[in-house]
Amino acid sequence: MVHVVGLGGWYFDGAQHAAERVARHWPELHEAACKRAGQLIGATIGKRNRDSYRPERKRSWVWDWMED
């Protein structure tokens, strides 16, 4: 489920679907701008998903030798 200000909430089904939704809400935008907005929405979702599933970085053993 995706919530975008000005577009509402929907289940993201690709950049093309998001671009169509942008075009419906802002008919004065050029088709290329709508496609770019759809790509931006998809990239933002991808980045947020990658960040949430990224494992915690372990400290290198190089820095632990001084703690003993």
Backbone bond lengths (Angstrom), bond angles and torsions (degrees), N, CA, C in turn:
res aa  C-N    CA-C-N  psi(-1)  N-CA   C-N-CA  omega(-1)  CA-C   N-CA-C  phi
1 M - - - 1.444 - - 1.522 108.67 -
2 V 1.297 115.54 131.13 1.463 121.95 -178.10 1.526 108.32 -119.75
3 H 1.329 116.18 136.65 1.467 121.85 174.78 1.514 107.68 -121.10
4 V 1.320 116.68 117.01 1.459 122.05 178.81 1.525 107.99 -120.45
5 V 1.310 115.97 130.14 1.463 120.59 179.87 1.526 109.13 -59.60
6 G 1.305 116.45 129.18 1.461 121.77 179.33 1.520 113.65 89.65
7 L 1.348 117.31 -16.16 1.460 120.39 180.00 1.523 112.60 -114.98
8 G 1.311 117.19 -17.24 1.449 120.44 -178.50 1.519 111.29 87.63
9 G 1.319 116.16 -161.32 1.451 121.35 -178.24 1.521 110.92 -115.42
10 W 1.326 116.24 143.42 1.459 121.51 177.12 1.521 108.50 -161.90
11 Y 1.327 115.80 168.42 1.451 120.69 175.32 1.518 108.40 -85.20
12 F 1.320 116.49 118.19 1.458 121.95 -176.04 1.523 109.46 -66.77
13 D 1.333 115.25 126.33 1.465 121.39 -177.65 1.528 109.90 -130.21
14 G 1.319 116.61 39.29 1.453 121.21 177.66 1.525 112.97 106.82
15 A 1.328 113.75 163.99 1.458 120.87 -176.36 1.526 111.89 -67.90
16 Q 1.332 116.92 -33.58 1.467 120.12 -179.82 1.531 110.94 -63.89
17 H 1.312 116.61 -42.95 1.470 120.93 178.19 1.529 110.39 -63.68
18 A 1.324 116.57 -41.01 1.472 120.40 178.23 1.521 110.52 -65.55
19 A 1.343 117.37 -39.05 1.467 120.98 178.94 1.528 110.64 -63.99
20 E 1.324 117.21 -40.07 1.465 120.48 177.29 1.521 111.09 -63.78
21 R 1.312 116.08 -38.47 1.466 120.07 178.52 1.526 110.87 -66.20
22 V 1.327 116.99 -40.68 1.467 121.21 177.28 1.525 109.54 -62.89
23 A 1.333 116.82 -43.19 1.469 121.33 -179.27 1.530 111.51 -63.31
24 R 1.327 117.18 -35.31 1.483 120.10 177.87 1.519 111.34 -67.96
25 H 1.329 116.93 -37.70 1.462 120.32 -176.87 1.529 112.89 -82.08
26 W 1.326 116.81 -29.95 1.459 121.50 179.03 1.524 109.22 -129.28
27 P 1.332 117.55 80.33 1.467 120.66 -176.98 1.535 113.56 -66.34
28 E 1.324 118.19 -16.84 1.457 119.86 -179.24 1.533 112.46 -78.59
29 L 1.329 117.89 -11.23 1.466 120.37 178.96 1.515 111.25 -75.91
30 H 1.305 115.40 144.91 1.457 121.91 176.74 1.533 109.03 -69.46
31 E 1.326 117.13 154.15 1.467 121.74 -177.45 1.534 111.67 -58.39
32 A 1.323 116.92 -39.58 1.469 120.39 179.71 1.529 111.33 -64.22
33 A 1.323 116.80 -37.23 1.465 120.51 178.88 1.526 110.57 -67.27
34 C 1.322 116.75 -37.65 1.464 120.76 178.02 1.524 110.93 -66.13
35 K 1.346 116.84 -41.45 1.469 120.28 177.46 1.521 110.63 -63.26
36 R 1.329 116.09 -42.19 1.466 120.10 179.71 1.526 110.95 -64.92
37 A 1.327 117.12 -37.98 1.467 120.59 177.09 1.527 110.28 -64.52
38 G 1.329 117.03 -40.39 1.463 120.82 177.37 1.519 111.37 -63.35
39 Q 1.330 117.45 -40.60 1.463 121.16 177.22 1.522 111.21 -65.52
40 L 1.321 116.12 -38.91 1.459 120.63 179.19 1.530 110.95 -65.20
41 I 1.325 116.74 -41.67 1.467 120.28 177.41 1.528 109.44 -61.42
42 G 1.334 117.09 -45.75 1.457 120.71 178.99 1.522 112.91 -62.41
43 A 1.324 117.27 -40.92 1.460 121.21 179.06 1.524 111.34 -65.97
44 T 1.319 116.68 -38.50 1.463 120.66 178.97 1.519 110.77 -65.58
45 I 1.332 116.35 -41.30 1.470 120.53 177.84 1.525 109.86 -64.00
46 G 1.327 116.77 -43.91 1.454 120.35 179.08 1.512 113.06 -61.33
47 K 1.330 116.55 -43.65 1.460 120.51 179.55 1.518 110.81 -63.69
48 R 1.312 116.96 -42.67 1.462 120.42 179.90 1.526 110.96 -64.45
49 N 1.335 116.60 -39.41 1.464 119.95 178.23 1.531 111.39 -67.27
50 R 1.319 116.99 -42.72 1.473 119.65 178.77 1.524 110.91 -62.01
51 D 1.309 117.12 -41.29 1.457 120.31 -179.20 1.517 111.94 -65.10
52 S 1.326 117.57 -36.99 1.462 119.92 -177.03 1.524 112.14 -75.55
53 Y 1.330 118.90 -24.87 1.462 121.36 -179.37 1.528 113.34 -100.65
54 R 1.308 117.29 0.08 1.460 121.06 -179.30 1.527 109.36 -70.32
55 P 1.332 117.42 128.05 1.469 119.00 179.07 1.523 110.73 -68.46
56 E 1.306 114.99 154.45 1.459 119.95 179.62 1.522 109.08 -68.81
57 R 1.313 116.63 134.99 1.466 120.66 -179.45 1.514 110.05 -72.69
58 K 1.317 114.88 133.97 1.456 119.61 177.17 1.521 108.96 -88.27
59 R 1.295 114.90 146.11 1.462 119.39 176.16 1.510 109.69 -71.06
60 S 1.278 115.82 141.53 1.459 121.06 178.86 1.527 110.61 -68.62
61 W 1.314 116.50 146.85 1.473 120.74 177.42 1.521 111.41 -62.13
62 V 1.329 116.71 -21.93 1.460 120.62 -178.40 1.525 110.79 -59.76
63 W 1.311 117.00 -34.87 1.464 120.27 -176.11 1.526 112.24 -89.81
64 D 1.321 118.03 -10.57 1.465 120.61 -177.12 1.529 113.38 -86.84
65 W 1.303 119.56 -14.28 1.458 120.96 -175.10 1.529 112.40 -65.55
66 M 1.339 117.36 -26.07 1.456 119.85 -177.36 1.526 112.21 -79.75
67 E 1.320 118.62 -15.03 1.471 121.24 -176.15 1.526 112.38 -81.15
68 D 1.316 118.47 -15.90 1.480 120.46 -177.74 1.489 113.29 -79.61
